[in-house]
Amino acid sequence: MDKEVGERNVMTEDMGIRMQRMCGEGRDKTCQQEKVWQAIKREAKEHSEREPMLASFFHATIIKHDSLGGALSYILANKLATPSMPAMAVREVIEEAYAGDRCIVESAACDICATVERDPAVELYSTPLLYLKGFHALQGFRVANWLWRQGRRELAVYLQNQISVACQVDVHPAATIGRGIMFDHATGIVVGETAVIEDDVSILQDVTLGGTGKESGDRHPKIRSGVMIGAGAKILGNIEVGEGAKVAACSVVLINVPPHTTAAGVPAKIVGAPSSDKPSLDMDQKFKCSQTFSEGDGI
C-alpha cells in the first residue's frame, strides 16, 4: 500500500510539472483572454437587446461580471450545484482554484478560441461559454484537477461525479490536459487517470481514452499536440498517439500511432497520413488510404 501511495504522489508531482510547462508554453498564443472576454460581453449586450426575453439570462451569466473568470465561475457553479452543495459553495471552490492558478482561466479562453475556429456551427465566442457542455465539462475538470494537485482529492472526485452527471463527460481529475482543446458534442467522452492530452487537440463524442484493465500505474493513452480523434474511437492502454495524427471514427486503437499518420479500423491499423500537419485544426473527417489498405489488406 505504501508503494502504491508513493507512486501516486510521484504521478501527482509529475502532473503538476506538466501542467506548469503547458501553461508556460501557451503564453505566446494569439488567443488572448481579455480580447475574448470583451468579444463575449459585446455579443451578450447585442443578444440582450435583440431578444428581450433572454435579457435577464444574459445579464446574470455575462453582462454583470467583470471578467471571464467571474462569468465562468457563475455558470459552472450553477451547472454543478446540488442540494447538498449549493451554487454559492461551488463558486467559492472555483474562484479559489482560479486564484491559485492563473492558467485555468487562460486555458478556458484558448478553449473558447479553439471551438470558434474549428466548429463551423459556432460563430460566436459566447456560445461555448453559455451553451456547450463539452466546454463546461473541460472547465469543470480544470478545477477538479487543481483540487487533486492540492491534495483535496475527495472534493476533486465529488466534482468529477457532478460533471459526469451534468455533462455526460467523465474525466478523471488526475488526468493532464493542455489548452486549445475542443470536446465536440462531448456526450460519452471518458478520459482515464493517467491520460495526457497535449495542446490543440480535438476530440469528438463517445471517445474513450482508457486502460486495458490489466495493469495499474501509468496505464492510459498519451495524446500529443494537433491530434484529432473521431467520434466513437477507443484508445486503450499506455500507448502514444503522435503529434499531428488522426484517429478515424469508431476505431479501436491498441498500438502506438506514429506522428502525422492516420489510424483506422477494429483493431486500428495505420492506413495513411492526414492532409494537414494539425488535423485537429481543420477537422477533416475523411482520410486517404494507402494503396495496400485500399486493396483489402487493412480493416
C-alpha positions in Angstrom: 0.0 0.0 0.0 2.9 2.4 0.9 4.4 1.7 -2.5 1.2 2.5 -4.3 0.7 5.7 -2.3 4.3 6.7 -3.2 3.7 6.1 -6.9 0.6 8.2 -6.8 2.4 11.0 -5.1 5.1 10.9 -7.8 2.5 10.9 -10.5 0.8 13.9 -8.9 4.1 15.8 -8.8 4.8 14.9 -12.4 1.4 16.1 -13.4 1.9 19.4 -11.7 5.2 19.9 -13.6 3.5 19.0 -16.9 0.6 21.4 -16.3 3.1 24.3 -15.5 5.0 23.5 -18.6 1.9 23.6 -20.8 0.8 26.9 -19.2 4.2 28.5 -19.9 4.4 27.3 -23.5 1.0 28.8 -24.2 1.8 32.4 -23.3 2.7 33.4 -26.8 -0.6 32.1 -28.3 -2.8 34.5 -30.2 -5.7 33.6 -28.0 -5.8 36.5 -25.5 -8.0 36.2 -22.5 -9.1 39.9 -22.4 -9.9 40.1 -26.1 -12.0 37.0 -25.8 -13.9 38.5 -22.8 -14.6 41.8 -24.5 -16.0 40.0 -27.5 -18.2 37.9 -25.3 -19.5 40.9 -23.4 -20.2 42.7 -26.7 -22.1 39.7 -28.0 -24.2 39.4 -24.9 -25.2 43.0 -25.0 -26.3 42.7 -28.6 -28.2 39.5 -27.9 -29.9 41.1 -24.9 -31.2 44.0 -27.0 -32.3 41.7 -29.8 -34.1 39.2 -27.6 -35.6 40.8 -24.5 -37.0 37.5 -23.3 -33.3 36.5 -22.6 -32.2 39.9 -21.2 -32.1 38.7 -17.6 -30.3 35.5 -18.6 -27.5 37.4 -20.5 -27.2 39.9 -17.6 -26.8 37.1 -15.0 -24.4 35.0 -16.9 -22.2 37.6 -18.6 -23.0 41.3 -18.5 -22.9 41.8 -14.7 -19.5 40.2 -14.4 -16.1 42.0 -14.7 -14.0 39.1 -16.1 -14.1 35.8 -18.0 -13.3 34.1 -14.7 -16.2 35.7 -13.0 -18.7 34.7 -15.6 -17.3 31.2 -16.0 -17.3 30.6 -12.2 -21.0 31.7 -12.1 -22.0 29.4 -15.0 -20.1 26.4 -13.8 -21.4 26.8 -10.2 -25.0 26.8 -11.2 -24.5 23.9 -13.5 -22.7 21.7 -10.9 -24.7 22.7 -7.8 -26.6 20.2 -5.8 -28.9 20.5 -2.7 -26.0 19.3 -0.5 -23.5 21.8 -2.2 -25.3 24.9 -3.4 -24.1 27.1 -6.2 -22.6 29.6 -3.8 -20.4 27.0 -2.2 -19.3 25.5 -5.6 -18.4 29.0 -6.8 -16.2 29.6 -3.8 -14.2 26.5 -4.7 -14.0 27.5 -8.3 -12.8 31.0 -7.5 -10.2 29.6 -5.1 -8.8 27.5 -7.9 -8.7 30.5 -10.3 -6.8 32.5 -7.7 -4.4 29.6 -7.1 -3.6 29.0 -10.8 -4.0 31.7 -13.4 -3.6 29.1 -16.1 -7.1 27.8 -15.6 -8.9 30.9 -17.0 -6.2 31.4 -19.6 -6.8 27.9 -20.8 -10.5 28.4 -20.9 -10.0 31.4 -23.2 -7.9 29.3 -25.5 -10.5 26.5 -25.4 -13.2 29.1 -26.5 -11.0 30.2 -29.4 -10.4 26.6 -30.4 -14.1 25.9 -30.6 -14.9 29.0 -32.6 -12.1 28.3 -35.0 -12.8 24.6 -35.6 -16.6 24.2 -35.2 -18.5 25.6 -38.2 -21.7 25.6 -36.1 -20.1 28.0 -33.6 -19.8 31.6 -34.8 -19.7 33.5 -31.5 -17.3 33.5 -28.6 -20.2 33.5 -26.2 -21.6 30.2 -27.5 -19.2 27.8 -25.8 -19.3 29.7 -22.5 -23.1 29.7 -22.4 -24.2 26.5 -24.1 -21.6 23.9 -24.9 -21.4 21.1 -22.4 -18.1 19.9 -23.7 -16.6 23.2 -22.8 -18.3 23.2 -19.4 -17.0 19.7 -18.7 -13.5 20.7 -19.6 -13.5 23.8 -17.4 -15.0 21.8 -14.6 -12.2 19.3 -15.0 -9.6 22.1 -14.7 -11.0 23.0 -11.3 -11.1 19.4 -10.2 -7.5 18.9 -11.4 -6.4 21.8 -9.3 -8.0 20.4 -6.3 -6.4 17.0 -6.9 -3.0 18.6 -7.2 -3.6 20.4 -3.9 -4.3 17.0 -2.2 -8.1 17.7 -1.9 -9.0 14.5 -3.6 -12.4 13.9 -2.0 -13.7 17.3 -3.3 -12.0 16.6 -6.7 -13.8 13.3 -7.1 -17.0 14.9 -6.0 -16.7 17.5 -8.7 -15.8 14.8 -11.2 -19.1 13.0 -10.4 -21.1 16.1 -10.7 -19.5 17.0 -14.1 -20.3 13.4 -15.3 -23.9 13.7 -14.1 -24.5 17.2 -15.6 -22.5 16.9 -18.8 -22.2 13.1 -19.6 -18.4 13.5 -19.7 -16.2 11.6 -17.3 -12.6 12.9 -16.9 -10.5 11.7 -14.0 -9.3 14.7 -12.1 -5.7 13.4 -12.2 -5.5 13.4 -16.0 -3.3 16.0 -17.7 -4.9 18.3 -20.3 -3.4 21.2 -22.2 -5.1 24.2 -23.8 -6.7 24.9 -27.1 -8.8 21.7 -26.6 -12.2 21.1 -28.2 -14.6 18.4 -26.9 -17.1 18.5 -29.8 -20.6 17.4 -28.8 -18.9 15.6 -25.9 -21.5 13.1 -24.8 -19.8 9.9 -23.6 -16.2 11.2 -23.6 -14.1 9.2 -21.0 -10.6 10.1 -20.0 -8.6 8.0 -17.6 -6.5 8.9 -14.6 -3.0 8.8 -16.2 -4.1 10.0 -19.7 -2.3 13.0 -21.2 -3.8 15.3 -23.8 -1.4 18.0 -25.1 -2.3 21.4 -26.6 -4.5 21.8 -29.7 -6.3 18.5 -29.6 -9.9 17.9 -30.9 -12.0 15.0 -29.5 -15.5 14.2 -30.7 -18.3 12.5 -28.8 -18.2 9.0 -27.3 -14.3 8.8 -27.3 -12.6 6.7 -24.6 -9.0 7.2 -23.5 -8.9 4.2 -21.2 -6.9 1.4 -19.8 -6.9 -2.3 -20.8 -8.0 -3.3 -17.3 -4.9 -5.4 -16.7 -2.4 -3.0 -15.1 -2.1 -0.3 -12.5 0.1 2.8 -12.5 0.7 4.7 -15.8 -1.9 2.9 -17.9 -3.7 5.4 -20.2 -3.0 6.9 -23.6 -0.8 9.9 -24.3 -2.3 12.2 -27.0 0.2 14.6 -28.5 -0.5 18.1 -29.9 -2.5 18.6 -33.0 -4.3 15.2 -32.9 -7.9 14.7 -34.0 -9.9 11.8 -32.6 -13.1 10.9 -34.4 -16.4 10.1 -32.8 -16.7 6.7 -31.0 -13.0 5.9 -31.1 -11.5 3.9 -28.3 -7.8 4.3 -27.4 -6.7 1.8 -24.8 -3.6 1.3 -22.8 -0.4 3.3 -22.1 0.2 4.0 -25.8 1.0 7.2 -27.7 -0.9 8.9 -30.5 1.9 11.0 -32.0 1.8 14.7 -32.9 -0.5 15.6 -35.8 -2.0 12.2 -36.1 -5.6 11.3 -36.8 -7.8 8.5 -35.4 -10.8 7.7 -37.5 -14.3 7.4 -36.1 -15.2 4.2 -34.2 -11.6 2.8 -34.4 -10.2 0.7 -31.5 -6.5 1.7 -31.1 -4.3 -0.7 -29.2 -0.9 0.3 -30.7 1.2 3.4 -30.9 0.2 5.8 -33.7 3.3 7.5 -35.2 3.2 11.3 -35.7 1.3 12.6 -38.8 -0.3 9.3 -39.6 -3.9 8.1 -39.7 -5.2 5.1 -37.7 -8.5 3.4 -38.6 -10.2 0.1 -38.0 -11.0 -2.5 -35.4 -8.3 -3.1 -34.3 -6.8 0.0 -35.8 -4.0 -0.1 -38.4 -2.0 2.7 -39.9 -3.8 3.5 -43.1 -2.3 6.7 -44.4 -1.5 10.2 -43.5 -3.6 13.3 -42.7 -3.9 16.0 -45.2 -2.5 18.6 -42.8 0.1 18.9 -40.1 -2.5 19.5 -37.4 -5.7 17.6 -38.2 -7.3 19.0 -35.0 -7.5 22.4 -36.6 -9.1 21.6 -39.9 -11.4 18.8 -38.5 -11.4 16.9 -41.8 -13.2 13.6 -41.1 -12.1 12.0 -44.3 -8.9 10.1 -44.7 -6.8 8.8 -47.7 -5.9 5.1 -47.5 -2.6 3.8 -48.6 -2.5 1.5 -51.7 -2.1 -1.6 -49.5 -5.1 -0.8 -47.4 -7.3 0.1 -50.3 -6.7 -3.4 -51.8 -8.2 -5.1 -48.7 -5.1 -5.6 -46.5 -6.4 -3.3 -43.8 -9.7 -3.3 -41.8 
